[in-house]
Structure formats: C-alpha cells, structure tokens
C-alpha cells in the first residue's frame, strides 16, 4: 500500500486549506482547498512569500508570520482578508510551528472556509435587523396546546411549564431525540412575561469554539483581522429568551464564560474591555441523560448545578404509550389535510403495532411513519403494509405475537416492570431469529446498535445466556 499516495489523496479532498511555509515565509506546499482560498495555483505559489500571495496582509496581521516569528501556535483565529484575486475571504485558522533542534523551520496552517458557516452569519444579520422591534427573529410557533397527550407524565410536564414560566431562572430541558424539547422551550417563553420579547435559539453542536464564542458574545473592533463592533446573541436577546440546544456539545472553556453570564448578567465581546449588562433568560437542552453528561465531563459541574435548579425531562414515547393514539390521530389529520385525502385511521393490526412498538425516534419517528403511510396507502385504513419497509419485517411484533404476549401478562408488578419483561422477550426473540447477530437484530428492530447494546445491558440480556 502506497501511504504517500493515500496521504496526497486525503489532503487534496478535504475542505480545509493546508499551507506549509519554510523559515523564510515561502510556500513549500498547499492543497487544492488552499488554492481555492488563495486564488493562486500551486505552481504559481510555490517558493513565493506568503505576503506575495495575500497582498493585503502584513507582518503583523499574518498568523503564519506571527507563528514563524514567535514559535507560539495560534489556534482558532478568525481572519478576513482579500486574496490574490481580490476576493474577500473569511477563514478560521490553526497555525502550528515546525520545530527542528529547537529552531522554528516553518509553519503549517490549516484554514477552514467560513462560507460553510454562512447560515450562522445570515442568522445574526437577520437578528440585528430586528433589534429593537417587538417581533423576534426566531418565530415561536409552539405553546402549551402544542404539547399533545393525556398521560400523567405529559400533564405533569405542562404543569411544570406553567410554574417555571412565572420565574426568570435558568432552565434545563432534557430528553431523547424527538421527544419535543423545543416545544417545551417555546412554551416556557410564550407563557412568560417575555413572550413579546426576542426568542433566539442556537444549536451548540459541531461549531468551532472560536466561532460560537463570537456568535454568543459578539466581537469588538480589531479583535481579529477585519472584525467590527458586532453584538452577539446575548445582546440581541436582551429582554427575552436565549435557547442553547445540545449544551453538552459546547466547549468546556466556553461553558465557564456562560456560567459567569448566568451568575452576573454581564457579557464582554471578544477583544473588548467593556462589559455590558444583559437581561436574558437562559434555557438549555441536552439529548442525553444530564447525570451521564456530568459523569462523562461533557458539562461543567458548577454550570450543571447552576442550570439544574429548574428542570424538565421529556419522557420518551414508550413511557407514555397512552398518548400514542392521541398523537396518531393528530398526525393523520394533519397529513390528510396536506395531501388532500381522507382515511379511517389505523387498521387493528397497525394500531396494535403502534401501541407495542418501542419508538426509539419518539414523536418525530411516529410523525414520519404516519406521513409515509398516508402517502403510500391506497385503502380506507392505514395498514402495516403502508408502513416504511424497515417496519414491515417485525415478525416479533405482528398481531399474533402481540395477542400471545397479552395472554401471558400477569398484573402482579408495576407497569414499567411488565413492559421491561415484554421488551426483554421481544429482543431475545429477535436475536434468536437473526442468529444472534447484533447488526441484523438492530436492523430488524429499527434501532441503532448502541441502543440495542444499552437495552441488552439494562435488561440483563447476553448472547451467551440467550444461546
């Protein structure tokens, strides 16, 4: 295997630009993405000084030359400049010195084109245009009436929302993907005295820490090349609510700054000496168990206890099965109105399946299954044949199996224990049917392999024991 060719292939097919200069600041290598950023072909750039390629940069503003001079890495720097073709470019860079025998002999810089994050930039621009207006940029479409269900669990959630909405304290909303966390967050905002003020939502996942910090706190003139005085989301949400989703994905260092804002109510833009008072209610959410996030150090302990004063956990659909019919009826009517046709609801076998299925994707999965079924159905009622193909092979959950399982139930334990026993039987039968292949069993049950492993561990199932 030719590892050199493999490395060249990888380098030329990644989106990030890679620049390498020698100790004189002359380019000795860069890849195709760097070519696109610089506006100069590799042949025309080799052996040229970095300032010849980027005519608007200087010894002071070039991160490559600064690292070459100081030998100190620069991580997560945002640069805005005009390239060789006089095209404006914004990049997020990490510049690392190459050191041999204690001497800096060159620099490697990895540059990420910020066009990728155009949605964030557009979002901030739109919010700024609405600054000072009563109508917020983020349109809140959900209220308490949007949270459907009659179960004890969901009624308790609604009652907690009413009580929490009366305060200004920070809130932690947790729950599996698809359980309706955003409905809860918007309901809190719309039930509060802040309902006519801005509501701004920001997902914290997969965003470089430097970029997210600028989005949240804003930037001051000169804090990075080409930067301007620019307010962040905290300032733009002043008087209203800021919703930070997937807070467990936020960099730990940035979490410390968030904690200070929650405690003190002041923010400081990047590169600014001035602090600004903000009146913002913080609501955060995570799609993993909060205690697990704490144990895995995905959230700071001090931040966790600060935001966990008021909390709401959205129950998974499998723990409030009595709400499945209410949700099903609602989504069927919604889809009927959209496609312009009427049905008579679910057939008996489909209704039994819906009630007994585990719904790992929760309400979102239920909605998508109904959407598919209404579109594909040709009869009066929605049947199992109308469901997505991944659900059709559930021989372990067909009508006969459901009836058989019901006959075996003895009501001598709490409901949750009975459901756990039934779930264990289903998984064991699915494992046996698929010759104890984890991959095949997870596909049969339409759940991720990690979820299957988790359930097997919790239910005390091992392949060795099952065999």
Secondary structure as UniProt FT lines:
FT   HELIX           3..11
FT   TURN            12..13
FT   STRAND          17..22
FT   TURN            23..24
FT   STRAND          26..30
FT   HELIX           32..38
FT   HELIX           42..45
FT   TURN            46..47
FT   HELIX           50..53
FT   TURN            55..56
FT   TURN            59..61
FT   HELIX           63..70
FT   STRAND          74..82
FT   TURN            84..85
FT   STRAND          88..100
FT   TURN            101..102
FT   STRAND          103..113
FT   HELIX           114..117
FT   HELIX           118..129
FT   TURN            130..132
FT   HELIX           144..146
FT   HELIX           152..165
FT   STRAND          171..174
FT   TURN            177..178
FT   HELIX           181..191
FT   TURN            193..196
FT   STRAND          199..203
FT   TURN            205..206
FT   HELIX           209..217
FT   STRAND          218..219
FT   TURN            221..222
FT   TURN            225..226
FT   STRAND          230..231
FT   HELIX           233..236
FT   TURN            237..239
FT   STRAND          241..245
FT   HELIX           247..249
FT   HELIX           252..264
FT   STRAND          266..267
FT   STRAND          276..277
FT   STRAND          281..286
FT   HELIX           290..295
FT   TURN            296..297
FT   HELIX           301..307
FT   STRAND          310..313
FT   HELIX           317..319
FT   HELIX           321..323
FT   HELIX           324..339
FT   HELIX           348..356
FT   TURN            360..361
FT   HELIX           362..376
FT   HELIX           384..386
FT   HELIX           389..392
FT   HELIX           395..397
FT   HELIX           399..408
FT   HELIX           415..433
FT   TURN            434..436
FT   HELIX           438..445
FT   HELIX           449..459
FT   HELIX           463..466
//
